[in-house]
Amino acid sequence: FADELTREAVHEQFPGSLPWSPIGLPETYLALLAPGRMAFIPEGKKAVGHGGIALEEVLVPFVRIQRAAK
């Protein structure tokens, strides 16, 4: 969200949502995570999603491949 007031307004509309502290994110990135296995969509609609707040979704591996020195 662009500002804390907007994030808080959405948070109030979705009880159980989680305001995420900007750990590992830019200070100006104000994230709000949907509660449980839900999404920010109208009631009765279906969504296909990926990810969450599991450690496996937070860490992104980095691999560098180089030719071996001859």
PQR file with spaces between the fields and no chain letter, atoms N, CA, C, O and H, PARSE charges and radii, in Angstrom:
ATOM       1  N    PHE     1       0.834   -1.181    0.000 -0.4000 1.5000
ATOM       2  CA   PHE     1       0.000    0.000    0.000 -0.0000 2.0000
ATOM       3  C    PHE     1       0.872    1.234    0.000  0.5500 1.7000
ATOM       4  O    PHE     1       2.016    1.198    0.454 -0.5500 1.4000
ATOM       5  N    ALA     2       0.340    2.309   -0.501 -0.4000 1.5000
ATOM       6  CA   ALA     2       1.105    3.560   -0.597 -0.0000 2.0000
ATOM       7  C    ALA     2       1.239    4.253    0.753  0.5500 1.7000
ATOM       8  O    ALA     2       2.188    5.008    0.967 -0.5500 1.4000
ATOM       9  H    ALA     2      -0.589    2.338   -0.870  0.4000 1.0000
ATOM      10  N    ASP     3       0.293    4.005    1.676 -0.4000 1.5000
ATOM      11  CA   ASP     3       0.382    4.666    2.983 -0.0000 2.0000
ATOM      12  C    ASP     3      -0.284    3.790    4.041  0.5500 1.7000
ATOM      13  O    ASP     3      -1.063    2.890    3.728 -0.5500 1.4000
ATOM      14  H    ASP     3      -0.478    3.392    1.502  0.4000 1.0000
ATOM      15  N    GLU     4       0.042    4.074    5.292 -0.4000 1.5000
ATOM      16  CA   GLU     4      -0.449    3.288    6.421 -0.0000 2.0000
ATOM      17  C    GLU     4      -1.963    3.401    6.590  0.5500 1.7000
ATOM      18  O    GLU     4      -2.608    2.425    6.973 -0.5500 1.4000
ATOM      19  H    GLU     4       0.675    4.805    5.546  0.4000 1.0000
ATOM      20  N    LEU     5      -2.541    4.568    6.314 -0.4000 1.5000
ATOM      21  CA   LEU     5      -3.986    4.750    6.469 -0.0000 2.0000
ATOM      22  C    LEU     5      -4.779    3.841    5.527  0.5500 1.7000
ATOM      23  O    LEU     5      -5.788    3.262    5.928 -0.5500 1.4000
ATOM      24  H    LEU     5      -2.017    5.361    6.003  0.4000 1.0000
ATOM      25  N    THR     6      -4.333    3.717    4.294 -0.4000 1.5000
ATOM      26  CA   THR     6      -5.014    2.856    3.329 -0.0000 2.0000
ATOM      27  C    THR     6      -4.890    1.399    3.744  0.5500 1.7000
ATOM      28  O    THR     6      -5.865    0.649    3.698 -0.5500 1.4000
ATOM      29  H    THR     6      -3.513    4.187    3.968  0.4000 1.0000
ATOM      30  N    ARG     7      -3.692    1.000    4.149 -0.4000 1.5000
ATOM      31  CA   ARG     7      -3.497   -0.388    4.588 -0.0000 2.0000
ATOM      32  C    ARG     7      -4.380   -0.694    5.785  0.5500 1.7000
ATOM      33  O    ARG     7      -4.985   -1.764    5.842 -0.5500 1.4000
ATOM      34  H    ARG     7      -2.900    1.610    4.187  0.4000 1.0000
ATOM      35  N    GLU     8      -4.466    0.217    6.739 -0.4000 1.5000
ATOM      36  CA   GLU     8      -5.288    0.006    7.928 -0.0000 2.0000
ATOM      37  C    GLU     8      -6.775   -0.096    7.571  0.5500 1.7000
ATOM      38  O    GLU     8      -7.497   -0.893    8.171 -0.5500 1.4000
ATOM      39  H    GLU     8      -3.975    1.087    6.693  0.4000 1.0000
ATOM      40  N    ALA     9      -7.239    0.702    6.602 -0.4000 1.5000
ATOM      41  CA   ALA     9      -8.640    0.647    6.169 -0.0000 2.0000
ATOM      42  C    ALA     9      -8.963   -0.722    5.573  0.5500 1.7000
ATOM      43  O    ALA     9     -10.021   -1.281    5.859 -0.5500 1.4000
ATOM      44  H    ALA     9      -6.652    1.349    6.116  0.4000 1.0000
ATOM      45  N    VAL    10      -8.076   -1.262    4.758 -0.4000 1.5000
ATOM      46  CA   VAL    10      -8.290   -2.589    4.167 -0.0000 2.0000
ATOM      47  C    VAL    10      -8.190   -3.660    5.247  0.5500 1.7000
ATOM      48  O    VAL    10      -8.956   -4.624    5.244 -0.5500 1.4000
ATOM      49  H    VAL    10      -7.217   -0.808    4.525  0.4000 1.0000
ATOM      50  N    HIS    11      -7.252   -3.493    6.166 -0.4000 1.5000
ATOM      51  CA   HIS    11      -7.085   -4.437    7.271 -0.0000 2.0000
ATOM      52  C    HIS    11      -8.377   -4.549    8.084  0.5500 1.7000
ATOM      53  O    HIS    11      -8.740   -5.647    8.506 -0.5500 1.4000
ATOM      54  H    HIS    11      -6.629   -2.711    6.169  0.4000 1.0000
ATOM      55  N    GLU    12      -9.060   -3.459    8.304 -0.4000 1.5000
ATOM      56  CA   GLU    12     -10.325   -3.466    9.049 -0.0000 2.0000
ATOM      57  C    GLU    12     -11.426   -4.200    8.281  0.5500 1.7000
ATOM      58  O    GLU    12     -12.309   -4.800    8.894 -0.5500 1.4000
ATOM      59  H    GLU    12      -8.765   -2.567    7.961  0.4000 1.0000
ATOM      60  N    GLN    13     -11.383   -4.160    6.967 -0.4000 1.5000
ATOM      61  CA   GLN    13     -12.380   -4.852    6.137 -0.0000 2.0000
ATOM      62  C    GLN    13     -12.151   -6.357    6.105  0.5500 1.7000
ATOM      63  O    GLN    13     -13.079   -7.116    5.825 -0.5500 1.4000
ATOM      64  H    GLN    13     -10.666   -3.673    6.469  0.4000 1.0000
ATOM      65  N    PHE    14     -10.933   -6.797    6.385 -0.4000 1.5000
ATOM      66  CA   PHE    14     -10.568   -8.207    6.333 -0.0000 2.0000
ATOM      67  C    PHE    14      -9.990   -8.640    7.680  0.5500 1.7000
ATOM      68  O    PHE    14      -8.771   -8.691    7.849 -0.5500 1.4000
ATOM      69  H    PHE    14     -10.179   -6.180    6.612  0.4000 1.0000
ATOM      70  N    PRO    15     -10.875   -8.954    8.648 -0.5600 1.5000
ATOM      71  CA   PRO    15     -10.396   -9.392    9.956  0.2800 2.0000
ATOM      72  C    PRO    15      -9.475  -10.604    9.815  0.5500 1.7000
ATOM      73  O    PRO    15      -9.741  -11.510    9.026 -0.5500 1.4000
ATOM      74  N    GLY    16      -8.425  -10.608   10.565 -0.4000 1.5000
ATOM      75  CA   GLY    16      -7.470  -11.713   10.497 -0.0000 2.0000
ATOM      76  C    GLY    16      -6.345  -11.474    9.516  0.5500 1.7000
ATOM      77  O    GLY    16      -5.370  -12.226    9.507 -0.5500 1.4000
ATOM      78  H    GLY    16      -8.209   -9.872   11.206  0.4000 1.0000
ATOM      79  N    SER    17      -6.453  -10.432    8.678 -0.4000 1.5000
ATOM      80  CA   SER    17      -5.347  -10.133    7.765 -0.0000 2.0000
ATOM      81  C    SER    17      -4.149   -9.663    8.593  0.5500 1.7000
ATOM      82  O    SER    17      -4.305   -9.200    9.723 -0.5500 1.4000
ATOM      83  H    SER    17      -7.245   -9.822    8.685  0.4000 1.0000
ATOM      84  N    LEU    18      -2.983   -9.785    8.025 -0.4000 1.5000
ATOM      85  CA   LEU    18      -1.749   -9.536    8.760 -0.0000 2.0000
ATOM      86  C    LEU    18      -0.954   -8.387    8.142  0.5500 1.7000
ATOM      87  O    LEU    18      -0.405   -8.534    7.050 -0.5500 1.4000
ATOM      88  H    LEU    18      -2.857  -10.161    7.107  0.4000 1.0000
ATOM      89  N    PRO    19      -0.886   -7.234    8.835 -0.5600 1.5000
ATOM      90  CA   PRO    19      -0.004   -6.169    8.355  0.2800 2.0000
ATOM      91  C    PRO    19       1.451   -6.636    8.515  0.5500 1.7000
ATOM      92  O    PRO    19       1.895   -6.919    9.628 -0.5500 1.4000
ATOM      93  N    TRP    20       2.166   -6.712    7.431 -0.4000 1.5000
ATOM      94  CA   TRP    20       3.534   -7.244    7.430 -0.0000 2.0000
ATOM      95  C    TRP    20       4.527   -6.122    7.675  0.5500 1.7000
ATOM      96  O    TRP    20       4.535   -5.118    6.962 -0.5500 1.4000
ATOM      97  H    TRP    20       1.805   -6.482    6.528  0.4000 1.0000
ATOM      98  N    SER    21       5.361   -6.300    8.685 -0.4000 1.5000
ATOM      99  CA   SER    21       6.440   -5.337    8.921 -0.0000 2.0000
ATOM     100  C    SER    21       7.402   -5.419    7.743  0.5500 1.7000
ATOM     101  O    SER    21       7.598   -6.496    7.180 -0.5500 1.4000
ATOM     102  H    SER    21       5.355   -7.116    9.264  0.4000 1.0000
ATOM     103  N    PRO    22       7.997   -4.305    7.368 -0.5600 1.5000
ATOM     104  CA   PRO    22       8.864   -4.340    6.170  0.2800 2.0000
ATOM     105  C    PRO    22      10.191   -5.057    6.399  0.5500 1.7000
ATOM     106  O    PRO    22      11.253   -4.528    6.070 -0.5500 1.4000
ATOM     107  N    ILE    23      10.127   -6.261    6.962 -0.4000 1.5000
ATOM     108  CA   ILE    23      11.335   -7.070    7.151 -0.0000 2.0000
ATOM     109  C    ILE    23      11.736   -7.623    5.790  0.5500 1.7000
ATOM     110  O    ILE    23      10.984   -8.385    5.183 -0.5500 1.4000
ATOM     111  H    ILE    23       9.264   -6.690    7.229  0.4000 1.0000
ATOM     112  N    GLY    24      12.897   -7.249    5.317 -0.4000 1.5000
ATOM     113  CA   GLY    24      13.364   -7.715    4.016 -0.0000 2.0000
ATOM     114  C    GLY    24      12.756   -6.971    2.847  0.5500 1.7000
ATOM     115  O    GLY    24      13.017   -7.311    1.693 -0.5500 1.4000
ATOM     116  H    GLY    24      13.508   -6.630    5.810  0.4000 1.0000
ATOM     117  N    LEU    25      11.954   -5.966    3.124 -0.4000 1.5000
ATOM     118  CA   LEU    25      11.319   -5.164    2.080 -0.0000 2.0000
ATOM     119  C    LEU    25      11.718   -3.710    2.254  0.5500 1.7000
ATOM     120  O    LEU    25      12.170   -3.325    3.332 -0.5500 1.4000
ATOM     121  H    LEU    25      11.742   -5.690    4.061  0.4000 1.0000
ATOM     122  N    PRO    26      11.563   -2.895    1.225 -0.5600 1.5000
ATOM     123  CA   PRO    26      11.819   -1.457    1.397  0.2800 2.0000
ATOM     124  C    PRO    26      10.888   -0.880    2.458  0.5500 1.7000
ATOM     125  O    PRO    26       9.752   -1.335    2.596 -0.5500 1.4000
ATOM     126  N    GLU    27      11.351    0.106    3.201 -0.4000 1.5000
ATOM     127  CA   GLU    27      10.567    0.722    4.280 -0.0000 2.0000
ATOM     128  C    GLU    27       9.232    1.271    3.783  0.5500 1.7000
ATOM     129  O    GLU    27       8.274    1.335    4.553 -0.5500 1.4000
ATOM     130  H    GLU    27      12.274    0.475    3.089  0.4000 1.0000
ATOM     131  N    THR    28       9.151    1.664    2.528 -0.4000 1.5000
ATOM     132  CA   THR    28       7.926    2.245    1.979 -0.0000 2.0000
ATOM     133  C    THR    28       6.955    1.183    1.453  0.5500 1.7000
ATOM     134  O    THR    28       5.873    1.530    0.980 -0.5500 1.4000
ATOM     135  H    THR    28       9.929    1.612    1.903  0.4000 1.0000
ATOM     136  N    TYR    29       7.315   -0.092    1.525 -0.4000 1.5000
ATOM     137  CA   TYR    29       6.470   -1.179    1.041 -0.0000 2.0000
ATOM     138  C    TYR    29       5.608   -1.662    2.200  0.5500 1.7000
ATOM     139  O    TYR    29       6.097   -2.362    3.087 -0.5500 1.4000
ATOM     140  H    TYR    29       8.194   -0.374    1.909  0.4000 1.0000
ATOM     141  N    LEU    30       4.342   -1.298    2.199 -0.4000 1.5000
ATOM     142  CA   LEU    30       3.437   -1.631    3.287 -0.0000 2.0000
ATOM     143  C    LEU    30       2.515   -2.767    2.858  0.5500 1.7000
ATOM     144  O    LEU    30       1.445   -2.535    2.294 -0.5500 1.4000
ATOM     145  H    LEU    30       3.945   -0.730    1.478  0.4000 1.0000
ATOM     146  N    ALA    31       2.941   -3.989    3.130 -0.4000 1.5000
ATOM     147  CA   ALA    31       2.202   -5.170    2.690 -0.0000 2.0000
ATOM     148  C    ALA    31       1.136   -5.565    3.709  0.5500 1.7000
ATOM     149  O    ALA    31       1.269   -5.305    4.905 -0.5500 1.4000
ATOM     150  H    ALA    31       3.810   -4.177    3.588  0.4000 1.0000
ATOM     151  N    LEU    32       0.082   -6.196    3.210 -0.4000 1.5000
ATOM     152  CA   LEU    32      -0.981   -6.755    4.037 -0.0000 2.0000
ATOM     153  C    LEU    32      -1.269   -8.151    3.497  0.5500 1.7000
ATOM     154  O    LEU    32      -1.619   -8.309    2.327 -0.5500 1.4000
ATOM     155  H    LEU    32      -0.026   -6.408    2.238  0.4000 1.0000
ATOM     156  N    LEU    33      -1.120   -9.160    4.350 -0.4000 1.5000
ATOM     157  CA   LEU    33      -1.319  -10.535    3.916 -0.0000 2.0000
ATOM     158  C    LEU    33      -2.737  -10.984    4.231  0.5500 1.7000
ATOM     159  O    LEU    33      -3.266  -10.697    5.305 -0.5500 1.4000
ATOM     160  H    LEU    33      -0.835   -9.031    5.300  0.4000 1.0000
ATOM     161  N    ALA    34      -3.342  -11.683    3.296 -0.4000 1.5000
ATOM     162  CA   ALA    34      -4.698  -12.204    3.496 -0.0000 2.0000
ATOM     163  C    ALA    34      -4.674  -13.248    4.604  0.5500 1.7000
ATOM     164  O    ALA    34      -3.670  -13.936    4.787 -0.5500 1.4000
ATOM     165  H    ALA    34      -2.913  -11.916    2.424  0.4000 1.0000
ATOM     166  N    PRO    35      -5.772  -13.370    5.345 -0.5600 1.5000
ATOM     167  CA   PRO    35      -5.810  -14.337    6.446  0.2800 2.0000
ATOM     168  C    PRO    35      -5.927  -15.777    5.956  0.5500 1.7000
ATOM     169  O    PRO    35      -6.586  -16.052    4.954 -0.5500 1.4000
ATOM     170  N    GLY    36      -5.282  -16.686    6.673 -0.4000 1.5000
ATOM     171  CA   GLY    36      -5.414  -18.118    6.393 -0.0000 2.0000
ATOM     172  C    GLY    36      -5.227  -18.473    4.942  0.5500 1.7000
ATOM     173  O    GLY    36      -4.250  -18.066    4.314 -0.5500 1.4000
ATOM     174  H    GLY    36      -4.746  -16.463    7.487  0.4000 1.0000
ATOM     175  N    ARG    37      -6.155  -19.225    4.412 -0.4000 1.5000
ATOM     176  CA   ARG    37      -6.097  -19.657    3.003 -0.0000 2.0000
ATOM     177  C    ARG    37      -7.063  -18.832    2.169  0.5500 1.7000
ATOM     178  O    ARG    37      -7.732  -19.355    1.278 -0.5500 1.4000
ATOM     179  H    ARG    37      -6.949  -19.556    4.922  0.4000 1.0000
ATOM     180  N    MET    38      -7.131  -17.526    2.469 -0.4000 1.5000
ATOM     181  CA   MET    38      -8.057  -16.633    1.788 -0.0000 2.0000
ATOM     182  C    MET    38      -7.299  -15.682    0.862  0.5500 1.7000
ATOM     183  O    MET    38      -6.069  -15.662    0.834 -0.5500 1.4000
ATOM     184  H    MET    38      -6.588  -17.102    3.193  0.4000 1.0000
ATOM     185  N    ALA    39      -8.069  -14.895    0.104 -0.4000 1.5000
ATOM     186  CA   ALA    39      -7.493  -13.900   -0.800 -0.0000 2.0000
ATOM     187  C    ALA    39      -8.348  -12.638   -0.732  0.5500 1.7000
ATOM     188  O    ALA    39      -9.480  -12.676   -0.248 -0.5500 1.4000
ATOM     189  H    ALA    39      -9.069  -14.912    0.126  0.4000 1.0000
ATOM     190  N    PHE    40      -7.820  -11.547   -1.205 -0.4000 1.5000
ATOM     191  CA   PHE    40      -8.557  -10.283   -1.232 -0.0000 2.0000
ATOM     192  C    PHE    40      -9.416  -10.218   -2.500  0.5500 1.7000
ATOM     193  O    PHE    40      -9.136   -9.449   -3.419 -0.5500 1.4000
ATOM     194  H    PHE    40      -6.901  -11.516   -1.598  0.4000 1.0000
ATOM     195  N    ILE    41     -10.463  -11.039   -2.525 -0.4000 1.5000
ATOM     196  CA   ILE    41     -11.367  -11.101   -3.667 -0.0000 2.0000
ATOM     197  C    ILE    41     -12.806  -11.106   -3.149  0.5500 1.7000
ATOM     198  O    ILE    41     -13.026  -11.369   -1.967 -0.5500 1.4000
ATOM     199  H    ILE    41     -10.690  -11.664   -1.778  0.4000 1.0000
ATOM     200  N    PRO    42     -13.788  -10.821   -4.007 -0.5600 1.5000
ATOM     201  CA   PRO    42     -15.188  -10.836   -3.562  0.2800 2.0000
ATOM     202  C    PRO    42     -15.618  -12.217   -3.068  0.5500 1.7000
ATOM     203  O    PRO    42     -15.140  -13.239   -3.561 -0.5500 1.4000
ATOM     204  N    GLU    43     -16.515  -12.238   -2.102 -0.4000 1.5000
ATOM     205  CA   GLU    43     -17.063  -13.480   -1.550 -0.0000 2.0000
ATOM     206  C    GLU    43     -17.640  -14.350   -2.666  0.5500 1.7000
ATOM     207  O    GLU    43     -18.351  -13.858   -3.542 -0.5500 1.4000
ATOM     208  H    GLU    43     -16.904  -11.409   -1.701  0.4000 1.0000
ATOM     209  N    GLY    44     -17.332  -15.628   -2.629 -0.4000 1.5000
ATOM     210  CA   GLY    44     -17.856  -16.567   -3.614 -0.0000 2.0000
ATOM     211  C    GLY    44     -16.991  -16.734   -4.853  0.5500 1.7000
ATOM     212  O    GLY    44     -17.195  -17.678   -5.616 -0.5500 1.4000
ATOM     213  H    GLY    44     -16.755  -16.029   -1.917  0.4000 1.0000
ATOM     214  N    LYS    45     -16.040  -15.853   -5.072 -0.4000 1.5000
ATOM     215  CA   LYS    45     -15.136  -15.965   -6.217 -0.0000 2.0000
ATOM     216  C    LYS    45     -14.001  -16.917   -5.863  0.5500 1.7000
ATOM     217  O    LYS    45     -13.661  -17.079   -4.691 -0.5500 1.4000
ATOM     218  H    LYS    45     -15.874  -15.086   -4.452  0.4000 1.0000
ATOM     219  N    LYS    46     -13.424  -17.539   -6.871 -0.4000 1.5000
ATOM     220  CA   LYS    46     -12.300  -18.443   -6.666 -0.0000 2.0000
ATOM     221  C    LYS    46     -11.035  -17.807   -7.220  0.5500 1.7000
ATOM     222  O    LYS    46     -11.071  -17.036   -8.178 -0.5500 1.4000
ATOM     223  H    LYS    46     -13.701  -17.407   -7.823  0.4000 1.0000
ATOM     224  N    ALA    47      -9.922  -18.149   -6.595 -0.4000 1.5000
ATOM     225  CA   ALA    47      -8.630  -17.637   -7.051 -0.0000 2.0000
ATOM     226  C    ALA    47      -7.609  -18.768   -7.011  0.5500 1.7000
ATOM     227  O    ALA    47      -7.682  -19.660   -6.166 -0.5500 1.4000
ATOM     228  H    ALA    47      -9.892  -18.775   -5.816  0.4000 1.0000
ATOM     229  N    VAL    48      -6.681  -18.716   -7.916 -0.4000 1.5000
ATOM     230  CA   VAL    48      -5.555  -19.633   -7.898 -0.0000 2.0000
ATOM     231  C    VAL    48      -4.358  -18.805   -7.458  0.5500 1.7000
ATOM     232  O    VAL    48      -4.053  -17.773   -8.057 -0.5500 1.4000
ATOM     233  H    VAL    48      -6.622  -17.992   -8.603  0.4000 1.0000
ATOM     234  N    GLY    49      -3.693  -19.254   -6.427 -0.4000 1.5000
ATOM     235  CA   GLY    49      -2.574  -18.477   -5.899 -0.0000 2.0000
ATOM     236  C    GLY    49      -1.360  -19.345   -5.656  0.5500 1.7000
ATOM     237  O    GLY    49      -1.400  -20.569   -5.784 -0.5500 1.4000
ATOM     238  H    GLY    49      -3.941  -20.093   -5.941  0.4000 1.0000
ATOM     239  N    HIS    50      -0.298  -18.683   -5.307 -0.4000 1.5000
ATOM     240  CA   HIS    50       0.955  -19.366   -5.012 -0.0000 2.0000
ATOM     241  C    HIS    50       1.651  -18.577   -3.923  0.5500 1.7000
ATOM     242  O    HIS    50       1.677  -17.347   -3.947 -0.5500 1.4000
ATOM     243  H    HIS    50      -0.266  -17.689   -5.203  0.4000 1.0000
ATOM     244  N    GLY    51       2.206  -19.287   -2.984 -0.4000 1.5000
ATOM     245  CA   GLY    51       3.009  -18.616   -1.977 -0.0000 2.0000
ATOM     246  C    GLY    51       2.286  -18.436   -0.661  0.5500 1.7000
ATOM     247  O    GLY    51       1.221  -19.006   -0.422 -0.5500 1.4000
ATOM     248  H    GLY    51       2.185  -20.287   -2.965  0.4000 1.0000
ATOM     249  N    GLY    52       2.880  -17.649    0.160 -0.4000 1.5000
ATOM     250  CA   GLY    52       2.368  -17.400    1.495 -0.0000 2.0000
ATOM     251  C    GLY    52       3.495  -16.887    2.357  0.5500 1.7000
ATOM     252  O    GLY    52       4.488  -16.361    1.855 -0.5500 1.4000
ATOM     253  H    GLY    52       3.745  -17.186   -0.034  0.4000 1.0000
ATOM     254  N    ILE    53       3.335  -17.043    3.659 -0.4000 1.5000
ATOM     255  CA   ILE    53       4.380  -16.532    4.546 -0.0000 2.0000
ATOM     256  C    ILE    53       5.281  -17.643    5.070  0.5500 1.7000
ATOM     257  O    ILE    53       5.995  -17.443    6.052 -0.5500 1.4000
ATOM     258  H    ILE    53       2.528  -17.470    4.067  0.4000 1.0000
ATOM     259  N    ALA    54       5.258  -18.804    4.435 -0.4000 1.5000
ATOM     260  CA   ALA    54       6.155  -19.888    4.813 -0.0000 2.0000
ATOM     261  C    ALA    54       7.592  -19.499    4.461  0.5500 1.7000
ATOM     262  O    ALA    54       7.829  -18.771    3.498 -0.5500 1.4000
ATOM     263  H    ALA    54       4.678  -18.967    3.637  0.4000 1.0000
ATOM     264  N    LEU    55       8.545  -19.993    5.252 -0.4000 1.5000
ATOM     265  CA   LEU    55       9.954  -19.683    5.010 -0.0000 2.0000
ATOM     266  C    LEU    55      10.375  -20.045    3.595  0.5500 1.7000
ATOM     267  O    LEU    55      11.187  -19.346    2.989 -0.5500 1.4000
ATOM     268  H    LEU    55       8.353  -20.585    6.035  0.4000 1.0000
ATOM     269  N    GLU    56       9.826  -21.134    3.065 -0.4000 1.5000
ATOM     270  CA   GLU    56      10.178  -21.570    1.707 -0.0000 2.0000
ATOM     271  C    GLU    56       9.757  -20.542    0.656  0.5500 1.7000
ATOM     272  O    GLU    56      10.331  -20.504   -0.432 -0.5500 1.4000
ATOM     273  H    GLU    56       9.166  -21.702    3.557  0.4000 1.0000
ATOM     274  N    GLU    57       8.767  -19.715    0.968 -0.4000 1.5000
ATOM     275  CA   GLU    57       8.300  -18.704    0.032 -0.0000 2.0000
ATOM     276  C    GLU    57       9.034  -17.379    0.200  0.5500 1.7000
ATOM     277  O    GLU    57       8.986  -16.523   -0.683 -0.5500 1.4000
ATOM     278  H    GLU    57       8.301  -19.746    1.852  0.4000 1.0000
ATOM     279  N    VAL    58       9.708  -17.214    1.320 -0.4000 1.5000
ATOM     280  CA   VAL    58      10.396  -15.956    1.605 -0.0000 2.0000
ATOM     281  C    VAL    58      11.822  -15.976    1.065  0.5500 1.7000
ATOM     282  O    VAL    58      12.300  -14.976    0.528 -0.5500 1.4000
ATOM     283  H    VAL    58       9.747  -17.910    2.037  0.4000 1.0000
ATOM     284  N    LEU    59      12.494  -17.101    1.204 -0.4000 1.5000
ATOM     285  CA   LEU    59      13.875  -17.221    0.745 -0.0000 2.0000
ATOM     286  C    LEU    59      13.915  -17.608   -0.728  0.5500 1.7000
ATOM     287  O    LEU    59      13.209  -18.519   -1.159 -0.5500 1.4000
ATOM     288  H    LEU    59      12.106  -17.913    1.640  0.4000 1.0000
ATOM     289  N    VAL    60      14.735  -16.918   -1.486 -0.4000 1.5000
ATOM     290  CA   VAL    60      14.901  -17.214   -2.904 -0.0000 2.0000
ATOM     291  C    VAL    60      16.352  -17.635   -3.117  0.5500 1.7000
ATOM     292  O    VAL    60      17.266  -16.841   -2.897 -0.5500 1.4000
ATOM     293  H    VAL    60      15.308  -16.178   -1.136  0.4000 1.0000
ATOM     294  N    PRO    61      16.569  -18.874   -3.542 -0.5600 1.5000
ATOM     295  CA   PRO    61      17.959  -19.320   -3.736  0.2800 2.0000
ATOM     296  C    PRO    61      18.609  -18.599   -4.921  0.5500 1.7000
ATOM     297  O    PRO    61      17.949  -18.244   -5.898 -0.5500 1.4000
ATOM     298  N    PHE    62      19.907  -18.397   -4.802 -0.4000 1.5000
ATOM     299  CA   PHE    62      20.683  -17.783   -5.873 -0.0000 2.0000
ATOM     300  C    PHE    62      21.802  -18.747   -6.229  0.5500 1.7000
ATOM     301  O    PHE    62      22.566  -19.167   -5.360 -0.5500 1.4000
ATOM     302  H    PHE    62      20.443  -18.685   -4.008  0.4000 1.0000
ATOM     303  N    VAL    63      21.899  -19.096   -7.495 -0.4000 1.5000
ATOM     304  CA   VAL    63      22.916  -20.026   -7.948 -0.0000 2.0000
ATOM     305  C    VAL    63      23.719  -19.360   -9.052  0.5500 1.7000
ATOM     306  O    VAL    63      23.154  -18.776   -9.977 -0.5500 1.4000
ATOM     307  H    VAL    63      21.278  -18.755   -8.201  0.4000 1.0000
ATOM     308  N    ARG    64      25.044  -19.450   -8.953 -0.4000 1.5000
ATOM     309  CA   ARG    64      25.923  -18.918   -9.998 -0.0000 2.0000
ATOM     310  C    ARG    64      26.659  -20.106  -10.620  0.5500 1.7000
ATOM     311  O    ARG    64      27.283  -20.904   -9.922 -0.5500 1.4000
ATOM     312  H    ARG    64      25.503  -19.924   -8.202  0.4000 1.0000
ATOM     313  N    ILE    65      26.572  -20.203  -11.936 -0.4000 1.5000
ATOM     314  CA   ILE    65      27.226  -21.284  -12.668 -0.0000 2.0000
ATOM     315  C    ILE    65      28.353  -20.681  -13.477  0.5500 1.7000
ATOM     316  O    ILE    65      28.157  -19.727  -14.230 -0.5500 1.4000
ATOM     317  H    ILE    65      26.064  -19.555  -12.504  0.4000 1.0000
ATOM     318  N    GLN    66      29.550  -21.256  -13.310 -0.4000 1.5000
ATOM     319  CA   GLN    66      30.735  -20.776  -14.028 -0.0000 2.0000
ATOM     320  C    GLN    66      31.479  -21.965  -14.614  0.5500 1.7000
ATOM     321  O    GLN    66      31.408  -23.089  -14.118 -0.5500 1.4000
ATOM     322  H    GLN    66      29.709  -22.031  -12.698  0.4000 1.0000
ATOM     323  N    ARG    67      32.195  -21.668  -15.689 -0.4000 1.5000
ATOM     324  CA   ARG    67      33.069  -22.689  -16.251 -0.0000 2.0000
ATOM     325  C    ARG    67      34.249  -22.895  -15.292  0.5500 1.7000
ATOM     326  O    ARG    67      34.763  -21.960  -14.679 -0.5500 1.4000
ATOM     327  H    ARG    67      32.253  -20.755  -16.092  0.4000 1.0000
ATOM     328  N    ALA    68      34.642  -24.147  -15.199 -0.4000 1.5000
ATOM     329  CA   ALA    68      35.803  -24.455  -14.360 -0.0000 2.0000
ATOM     330  C    ALA    68      37.056  -23.925  -15.034  0.5500 1.7000
ATOM     331  O    ALA    68      37.176  -23.971  -16.258 -0.5500 1.4000
ATOM     332  H    ALA    68      34.224  -24.907  -15.697  0.4000 1.0000
ATOM     333  N    ALA    69      37.986  -23.422  -14.239 -0.4000 1.5000
ATOM     334  CA   ALA    69      39.262  -22.910  -14.779 -0.0000 2.0000
ATOM     335  C    ALA    69      40.049  -24.096  -15.340  0.5500 1.7000
ATOM     336  O    ALA    69      40.067  -25.179  -14.755 -0.5500 1.4000
ATOM     337  H    ALA    69      37.889  -23.385  -13.245  0.4000 1.0000
ATOM     338  N    LYS    70      40.707  -23.866  -16.501 -0.4000 1.5000
ATOM     339  CA   LYS    70      41.510  -24.943  -17.118 -0.0000 2.0000
ATOM     340  C    LYS    70      42.948  -24.798  -16.755  0.5500 1.7000
ATOM     341  O    LYS    70      43.776  -25.606  -17.177 -0.5500 1.4000
ATOM     342  H    LYS    70      40.692  -22.986  -16.976  0.4000 1.0000
